[in-house]
Amino acid sequence: MLTYSYTARDPATGKKVKAEVEADNEQAAARLIKQEGLSALDITVKDPSAGRFARFTNRTKTGDKVIFSRQLSTLIDAGLPIIQALRTVADQTKNKPMQLVISKVISDVEGGSTLSVSMSKYPNVFNQVYISMVAAGETSGTLDVSLERLANQQEKDAELVGKVRGAMIYPVIVILVMIGVVSFMLVKVLPQVQVLYDGIKGAELPMITQVLLAASNFLIKFWWLMAVLFVSAVVSIIKWYKTPAGRLFFDRLKMKAPAVGQLFMKLYMARFARTGTTLVGSGVPLIQTLEITARSVDNVHVEEAILQAAEKVKGGKALSVALQGNPNFLDLVPQMLKIGEDSGAIEQMLAKTADYYEKEVDQQIRTVSSIIEPVMMVILGVVALVVIAAVLLPVYNLAGQSGFGG
């Protein structure tokens, strides 16, 4: 059930009435208003995602779309009409923004639109891959199969991305902890060493302590400047990343960076192959499959390579030949495509390629983790040694001078 705000006129008094009503869709809300003896002027669904922090708290997650796709597939396969199936799924959906979108899709389908056209109005929920597969399923009469394929593809993609993100989180957490500990030592501990030395005539601090004390004094006096510079740098990088030049730079960096470059390349290959498998298996034409897959890979260099290959395929070349030797593709992909083209089993070869690279991503994550962990330990050890030396050397010097004088 959704909440609708409405403005209506009372025929008896001629006055306007503003209120709310709960209903499954806009048509049902209009019927309820009419039953109250009112003439509806305007009916608007209350968007639960309209709050200030809605994009953090009411986001439509991949898991919600997977459940939606799988439930809708099961109900259609059981023989339920599409509108009844959508209403059943909407009633079972816990996520309010997703429920709102489904309600709007139901209204559009009741108005005569196809499911794919209705979903295409909400690109933030249903991407181009989703729309194309639903359209192909509607055309071939296999909508339930297409939805099941979508659910599987979404699950695998989310699992893959989650693993990569998990591998990247560890070093970030270690770096943040290290910055916090070093900042505490500089602000709270080192100044006490200077106070101790200030009371001793002729005592001179070791060079390493003097350097860190200078950093400590700067941090204490100008912490606000450091904060402003840090925030400005983060905002500037984010803004630049959203520009074409920024995307080109960062997407190339991800592909070429030491240790993680191969990880991202294998991720892109797995995503290309898995999305291609899903689309080809649903009957989407090859050229359209390439155009959609290019946008779903999420790397401008790989996207450009796929679009260039699509143009060559339009000119009569085989896809394996179009991708052969492209530096933005790993060699195994065109080789597997060649086998698929020769045997007439492109879908199966793409599926095997996706399985292979998904396993390779797992292995690469373990490799990257095995490299990152000792490197981070060495960095932590060096930083700890420098800070401890800056604190303890002055104390040892004072103890030595005291012993010598005695």
C-alpha positions, 0 to 999 in steps of 0.5 A, spaced: 500 500 500 502 507 498 500 513 501 497 518 496 496 526 497 490 529 494 486 535 493 479 534 491 472 538 491 466 537 495 460 538 490 456 539 496 459 545 499 464 547 493 470 547 498 477 544 496 479 538 501 486 536 502 488 529 505 491 523 504 489 516 502 492 509 502 491 505 496 495 500 491 495 505 485 493 511 483 486 508 480 485 505 486 486 512 490 481 515 485 476 510 487 476 511 494 476 519 493 470 518 489 467 513 494 467 519 499 463 523 495 469 528 493 471 530 486 479 529 485 482 534 482 490 532 483 492 525 486 500 525 488 503 519 491 508 521 497 515 519 495 518 516 501 525 517 498 524 525 498 527 526 505 533 530 506 537 524 507 533 519 503 539 517 498 542 514 504 537 511 507 532 509 502 536 507 496 534 501 492 539 496 493 541 490 488 538 485 493 531 488 492 532 488 485 534 481 485 528 479 489 523 483 485 526 479 479 526 472 482 519 473 485 516 476 478 519 470 474 516 465 479 509 468 479 509 469 471 512 462 470 506 460 475 501 463 470 499 469 473 497 475 469 503 480 469 499 486 473 497 481 478 504 478 479 506 485 479 501 487 485 503 481 489 511 482 488 509 490 490 505 487 496 511 483 498 516 488 497 519 491 504 523 497 500 519 503 500 522 506 494 522 500 490 515 499 492 513 506 489 517 504 482 513 498 482 506 501 483 508 506 478 510 501 473 503 497 474 499 504 473 503 504 466 502 497 464 494 498 466 494 504 461 497 500 456 504 500 456 509 494 455 513 492 462 519 494 458 517 501 456 514 502 463 521 500 467 525 504 462 522 511 465 526 509 472 533 508 469 536 509 476 532 502 478 532 499 471 538 499 467 539 498 460 541 491 461 535 490 465 530 493 460 533 490 454 532 483 457 525 484 459 524 487 452 527 481 449 523 476 454 516 480 452 518 479 444 520 471 445 514 470 450 520 468 455 519 473 460 520 469 466 526 466 463 529 473 462 527 475 469 531 469 472 537 470 468 537 477 470 537 475 477 542 471 477 546 476 473 545 481 478 547 477 484 554 475 480 555 482 479 554 484 486 558 479 489 564 480 484 564 488 486 563 486 493 569 482 493 573 487 490 571 493 494 572 488 500 580 488 498 580 495 497 577 497 504 583 494 508 589 498 506 584 504 507 582 502 514 590 501 516 592 508 513 586 512 517 588 508 523 595 510 522 594 517 521 590 517 527 595 514 531 600 519 528 596 525 529 595 523 537 602 522 538 604 529 535 599 533 538 599 530 545 605 526 546 611 530 543 609 537 546 610 534 553 617 532 551 619 539 549 616 541 555 621 537 559 627 539 555 625 547 556 627 546 563 634 544 562 639 549 560 643 547 554 639 541 553 638 540 545 633 535 542 635 530 537 634 532 530 628 527 528 624 530 534 625 537 532 623 535 525 616 532 528 615 537 533 615 542 528 610 538 524 606 538 531 606 545 532 604 546 525 598 541 526 596 544 533 596 552 530 593 550 523 589 544 524 583 548 521 588 549 514 589 542 514 582 540 514 580 545 509 586 543 504 584 536 505 576 537 504 578 541 498 582 536 495 577 531 496 572 535 493 576 537 487 578 530 486 571 527 486 569 533 481 575 532 476 573 524 476 566 526 474 569 530 468 571 526 461 578 527 462 578 525 470 574 519 468 579 517 462 585 518 467 582 514 473 580 508 469 586 508 466 590 508 472 585 502 475 587 498 469 595 500 470 596 501 477 601 496 480 598 490 484 591 492 482 591 493 475 590 486 473 585 485 478 581 491 475 582 488 468 579 481 470 573 484 473 572 488 467 573 481 463 568 478 467 563 483 467 563 483 459 562 476 459 557 475 464 553 481 461 554 478 454 552 471 456 545 474 459 543 478 453 545 473 448 542 468 452 535 472 452 535 473 444 538 480 444 542 481 437 549 481 438 550 489 436 545 491 441 548 486 446 555 490 445 552 497 445 549 495 452 555 491 455 559 497 453 555 501 458 555 496 463 563 495 464 564 501 467 570 503 464 571 508 459 577 505 455 574 498 455 567 501 453 570 505 447 574 498 445 567 494 445 564 500 441 569 500 436 569 492 436 561 493 434 563 498 428 567 492 426 562 487 427 557 491 423 562 491 417 562 484 417 568 482 421 567 476 427 567 479 434 573 475 436 577 478 430 574 485 432 577 484 439 583 481 437 590 485 439 586 490 443 590 492 449 584 494 453 582 486 452 585 480 455 587 475 450 583 469 452 576 473 451 577 473 443 580 466 443 574 464 447 569 468 442 573 464 436 571 457 439 564 460 440 563 462 433 566 456 430 562 452 434 556 456 434 556 456 441 557 464 443 553 464 449 556 458 452 563 460 451 561 467 454 559 463 460 565 459 461 569 466 460 565 469 465 566 463 470 574 463 469 575 470 470 570 470 476 575 465 479 581 469 477 578 475 480 578 471 487 585 469 486 587 476 484 584 478 490 588 473 495 594 475 491 593 483 492 591 481 499 598 477 500 602 483 497 598 489 501 598 486 508 606 485 509 607 492 505 602 495 510 606 492 516 612 495 513 610 502 513 606 501 520 613 499 523 617 504 519 612 510 522 612 507 529 619 506 529 620 514 527 615 516 532 618 512 538 625 514 536 622 521 536 619 520 543 624 516 547 631 518 544 630 525 548 629 521 554 635 516 553 639 523 552 637 526 559 638 519 562 645 518 560 647 526 561 644 525 568 648 518 569 654 521 567 654 527 571 653 523 577 
